Amino acid sequence: MDTRKYQIASSAKKFSLSSIDPNSSEGLTKVGAIENMVGNILDLRIIQDRLYASGRNAVLIIFQAMDAAGKDSTINHVMSGINPQGCFVKSFKHPNSLELNHDYLWRSTRDLPQRGMIGIFNRSYYEEVLVAKVHPEVVLHQKLPNIIDTNDITPAFWEERYAQIRNYEKRLHTNGIKLIKFFLHISKEEQAKRFLKRIKREDKNWKFSDADMKERAFWDDYQSAYEQCIRQTASDQAPWNVIPSNHKWFARALVSQIIVDEIKALSPEYPTLNEESQSRLKDSQEQLERELSLTNKN
């Protein structure tokens, strides 16, 4: 698969979501896509081990999407083969009182992956230019200076937030954290189908809430917010990957391929030992072999 067509980098100022068909599958069959994903999962396990052993870079994978776009299931399938000791998932809900007493990037910074680790953010600091933009009253809870009511939230406010995020991600990149950002792109019709499935299936009822329908009424506002967000925060170091997601099996294959390619590009390798360490290793080997030899004689 040519994943580059779905990658939005620094030249994204005129990007439009309409340029990517959420129903696309590039002619792949479901069986073919699953085979691709399985192969990528095996590759990911190998390169994750090297990433962990090298301890030089960290990887932060961000998933953003409309409700029912498949974030949870994509994470579940794509990351199913890796060593859980080298990976974690953080889901960001509504900020609590402690988080609201800090700047909006604080809670994300607190959960950044350490070197050698893969961190996955299921939603992220991007909610502050998505949900907060669609519902600007959210900003009022953040106790910001000079923001008394929503009339104080001007276009300049959002421009500043985009700039803050760009600078934040530049700092992460400079300090060895590789960002891989995904927007799972579904159609409004597909969301309706998935909501109905959650309503009709008793084992899926728990995944649906009245809030889902309330937010669906703001569909066009969210599409505009996502489009502007991608335009403003895509960079060469931290591009956005806009994934057609009406077909979950295609989205998972594409996401898994991008993750493998991006981590491989870091060229993680197992640490090499200097001569002194190799000599000590050989001494240990000889000692253990002598011990086993004596044990076998007895």
DRENLUMDREN-645796 format. One line per field, with one value per residue (C-alpha): residue in one letter; x, y, z. Coordinates in nm, 3 decimals, padded with zeros to 5 digits. Layout:
code	(a/...)
X	(X/...)
Y	(Y/...)
Z	(Z/...)
END
This chain:
code	(m/d/t/r/k/y/q/i/a/s/s/a/k/k/f/s/l/s/s/i/d/p/n/s/s/e/g/l/t/k/v/g/a/i/e/n/m/v/g/n/i/l/d/l/r/i/i/q/d/r/l/y/a/s/g/r/n/a/v/l/i/i/f/q/a/m/d/a/a/g/k/d/s/t/i/n/h/v/m/s/g/i/n/p/q/g/c/f/v/k/s/f/k/h/p/n/s/l/e/l/n/h/d/y/l/w/r/s/t/r/d/l/p/q/r/g/m/i/g/i/f/n/r/s/y/y/e/e/v/l/v/a/k/v/h/p/e/v/v/l/h/q/k/l/p/n/i/i/d/t/n/d/i/t/p/a/f/w/e/e/r/y/a/q/i/r/n/y/e/k/r/l/h/t/n/g/i/k/l/i/k/f/f/l/h/i/s/k/e/e/q/a/k/r/f/l/k/r/i/k/r/e/d/k/n/w/k/f/s/d/a/d/m/k/e/r/a/f/w/d/d/y/q/s/a/y/e/q/c/i/r/q/t/a/s/d/q/a/p/w/n/v/i/p/s/n/h/k/w/f/a/r/a/l/v/s/q/i/i/v/d/e/i/k/a/l/s/p/e/y/p/t/l/n/e/e/s/q/s/r/l/k/d/s/q/e/q/l/e/r/e/l/s/l/t/n/k/n)
X	(00.000/00.114/00.066/00.206/-00.120/-00.280/00.000/-00.055/00.262/00.370/00.224/-00.128/-00.258/-00.523/-00.602/-00.965/-01.119/-01.321/-00.997/-00.989/-01.278/-01.365/-01.502/-01.174/-01.009/-00.762/-00.912/-00.801/-01.027/-01.103/-00.895/-00.603/-00.618/-00.622/-00.321/-00.135/-00.221/-00.105/00.229/00.266/00.189/00.474/00.710/00.600/00.685/01.040/01.107/00.941/01.193/01.477/01.324/01.298/01.652/01.810/01.645/01.717/01.379/01.022/00.714/00.389/00.091/-00.212/-00.561/-00.831/-01.170/-01.540/-01.740/-01.765/-01.480/-01.297/-01.017/-01.050/-01.075/-00.789/-00.562/-00.676/-00.605/-00.294/-00.109/-00.216/00.121/00.361/00.521/00.295/00.601/00.705/00.370/00.084/-00.246/-00.380/-00.741/-00.817/-01.161/-01.299/-01.029/-01.068/-01.025/-00.652/-00.596/-00.801/-00.571/-00.283/-00.234/-00.403/-00.079/00.011/-00.183/-00.045/00.311/00.264/00.190/00.453/00.638/00.992/01.273/01.226/00.850/00.550/00.278/-00.071/-00.303/-00.669/-00.770/-00.518/-00.437/-00.597/-00.934/-00.843/-00.875/-01.157/-01.418/-01.319/-01.363/-01.704/-01.805/-01.605/-01.774/-01.532/-01.251/-01.419/-01.353/-00.980/-00.956/-00.747/-00.645/-00.861/-01.112/-01.432/-01.694/-01.701/-01.682/-01.322/-01.235/-01.132/-00.975/-00.639/-00.694/-00.714/-00.416/-00.215/-00.325/-00.225/00.115/00.153/00.083/00.327/00.598/00.516/00.549/00.870/01.015/00.903/01.064/01.390/01.403/01.363/00.988/00.855/00.496/00.260/-00.077/-00.394/-00.733/-00.975/-01.204/-01.559/-01.871/-02.180/-02.378/-02.127/-02.142/-02.522/-02.486/-02.242/-02.460/-02.757/-02.547/-02.464/-02.832/-02.962/-02.700/-02.740/-02.369/-02.292/-02.548/-02.290/-02.090/-02.372/-02.493/-02.726/-02.416/-02.323/-02.642/-02.599/-02.247/-02.362/-02.577/-02.251/-02.109/-02.035/-01.875/-01.648/-01.550/-01.453/-01.259/-01.069/-00.989/-00.853/-00.664/-00.492/-00.402/-00.255/-00.067/00.066/00.443/00.724/00.832/00.477/00.247/-00.115/-00.228/-00.589/-00.716/-01.027/-01.215/-01.558/-01.401/-01.238/-01.027/-00.873/-00.809/-00.631/-00.411/-00.318/-00.253/-00.036/00.169/00.231/00.336/00.582/00.728/00.765/00.938/01.164/01.271/01.418/01.657/01.643/01.916/02.022/02.306/02.657/02.912/03.259/03.565/03.578/03.211/03.253/03.549/03.344/03.064/03.303/03.436/03.081/03.008/03.315/03.234/02.877/02.989/03.243/02.970/02.740/03.025/03.099/02.729/02.696/03.004/02.856)
Y	(00.000/00.352/00.513/00.850/00.960/00.960/01.158/01.530/01.727/02.091/02.172/02.107/02.464/02.386/02.034/01.927/01.616/01.577/01.487/01.152/00.912/00.744/00.449/00.380/00.040/00.071/-00.238/-00.460/-00.742/-00.797/-01.116/-00.937/-00.650/-00.888/-01.076/-00.746/-00.651/-00.987/-00.948/-00.597/-00.716/-00.968/-00.698/-00.461/-00.714/-00.743/-00.371/-00.298/-00.529/-00.336/-00.002/-00.115/-00.255/00.051/00.288/00.591/00.691/00.680/00.657/00.840/00.727/00.957/00.851/01.110/01.045/01.101/00.871/00.509/00.555/00.253/00.390/00.123/-00.171/-00.044/-00.019/-00.363/-00.534/-00.351/-00.366/-00.722/-00.883/-00.661/-00.708/-00.527/-00.435/-00.194/-00.030/00.150/00.310/00.630/00.731/01.096/01.178/01.507/01.680/01.654/01.938/01.874/01.879/02.197/02.366/02.317/02.421/02.200/02.026/01.924/01.600/01.482/01.565/01.364/01.054/01.080/00.754/00.712/00.611/00.264/00.271/00.302/00.523/00.537/00.830/00.745/01.109/01.367/01.733/01.782/01.780/02.135/02.253/02.014/01.970/02.305/02.474/02.321/02.394/02.704/02.713/02.430/02.684/02.882/02.595/02.633/02.956/03.133/03.497/03.743/03.475/03.568/03.455/03.301/03.644/03.658/03.347/03.509/03.360/03.477/03.251/02.945/03.053/03.073/02.725/02.578/02.746/02.608/02.255/02.291/02.410/02.134/01.868/02.022/01.992/01.628/01.549/01.722/01.517/01.183/01.122/01.012/01.123/00.918/01.091/00.930/01.070/00.784/00.928/00.791/00.919/01.042/00.754/00.499/00.650/00.610/00.241/00.181/00.364/00.149/-00.164/-00.052/00.012/-00.315/-00.546/-00.595/-00.662/-00.327/-00.113/00.000/00.170/00.407/00.712/01.008/01.226/01.045/01.167/01.517/01.539/01.392/01.703/01.900/01.681/01.964/02.173/01.886/01.821/02.186/02.176/01.862/02.006/02.327/02.135/01.914/02.214/02.404/02.126/01.901/01.927/01.733/01.601/01.523/01.474/01.368/01.038/01.062/00.704/00.600/00.408/00.307/-00.038/-00.125/-00.400/-00.154/00.108/-00.148/-00.266/00.091/00.199/-00.106/-00.043/00.322/00.238/-00.025/00.207/00.499/00.297/00.123/00.468/00.528/00.235/00.093/-00.165/-00.388/-00.234/-00.351/-00.436/-00.288/-00.516/-00.511/-00.610/-00.881/-01.019/-01.032/-01.198/-01.465/-01.521/-01.568/-01.811/-02.020/-02.022/-02.137/-02.406/-02.537/-02.549/-02.746/-02.978/-03.057/-03.110/-03.355/-03.552/-03.589)
Z	(00.000/-00.076/00.263/00.155/-00.004/00.342/00.508/00.558/00.633/00.645/00.302/00.434/00.446/00.183/00.301/00.277/00.435/00.117/-00.064/00.119/00.067/00.400/00.202/00.023/00.047/-00.244/-00.405/-00.117/-00.011/00.356/00.351/00.186/00.436/00.732/00.589/00.557/00.915/01.051/00.873/01.010/01.363/01.337/01.207/01.482/01.752/01.618/01.586/01.921/02.084/01.920/02.018/02.380/02.387/02.226/02.476/02.260/02.114/02.238/02.015/02.081/01.873/01.881/01.773/01.711/01.554/01.565/01.794/01.668/01.418/01.563/01.782/02.051/01.812/01.595/01.899/02.016/01.682/01.563/01.895/01.979/01.907/02.097/02.437/02.687/02.896/02.623/02.555/02.730/02.635/02.789/02.728/02.793/02.929/03.058/03.265/03.641/03.890/03.934/03.558/03.519/03.769/03.525/03.163/02.906/02.801/03.156/03.174/02.840/02.940/03.260/03.050/02.778/02.702/02.828/02.596/02.452/02.508/02.278/02.424/02.273/02.338/02.276/02.224/02.339/02.384/02.043/02.217/02.320/01.958/01.865/02.139/02.286/01.950/01.887/02.247/02.347/02.687/02.776/02.776/03.053/03.297/03.244/03.446/03.184/03.234/03.041/02.935/03.118/02.865/02.519/02.353/02.475/02.272/01.946/01.630/01.768/02.070/01.845/01.636/01.956/02.061/01.726/01.761/02.115/01.991/01.700/01.938/02.187/01.920/01.792/02.144/02.168/01.833/01.928/02.247/02.074/02.086/01.749/01.694/01.477/01.451/01.313/01.230/01.162/00.895/00.870/00.699/00.883/00.734/00.863/01.210/01.204/01.112/01.396/01.647/01.542/01.590/01.944/02.014/01.866/02.018/02.390/02.438/02.272/02.457/02.712/02.436/02.344/02.536/02.487/02.460/02.138/01.970/02.106/01.962/01.630/01.586/01.563/01.286/01.042/01.315/01.409/01.048/01.014/01.342/01.238/00.898/01.048/01.316/01.058/00.844/01.136/01.318/01.042/01.009/00.846/01.187/01.305/01.004/01.027/00.876/00.763/00.749/00.550/00.819/00.688/00.647/00.978/00.825/00.578/00.847/01.065/00.778/00.688/01.047/01.115/00.799/00.889/01.245/01.122/00.858/01.099/01.372/01.119/00.999/01.347/01.277/01.630/01.692/01.976/02.178/02.084/02.354/02.368/02.388/02.768/02.797/02.534/02.729/03.051/02.858/02.733/03.086/03.213/02.931/03.012/03.383/03.324/03.081/03.338/03.602/03.374/03.275/03.640/03.712/03.424/03.541/03.885)
END
